[in-house]
Amino acid sequence: MRTAYDRKTVDAPALPPVVEPDWAELITDIYQQGVPKKQIAERCEMDRQSLYNLLKGATSPRWRQGQLLIALHKSIVPQKPKSMLSTLFNV
């Protein structure tokens, strides 16, 4: 005979999916602001071949390189102003 037990725990809520940035778009945005690709690679602690592989979509950067690339993008590329609705709803 099988005994049924009441479940005493609740499943954790589902985590939102992790979305990887479009690295080629980030690099292109920085490049269009006048920063040479060689300098982008140096400031993100990677060689130029790694940068070109990111542009082609062949690889993803290492964690540190990705963080540096995102920080460089935020510091160089002018950010788009948020609309009033997105500000109100924290989107």
PyMOL commands that set and color helices and strands:
alter all, ss='L'
color gray80, all
select helices_A, chain A and resi 23-32+37-43+48-56+63-76+84-88
alter helices_A, ss='H'
color red, helices_A
deselect
rebuild
show_as cartoon
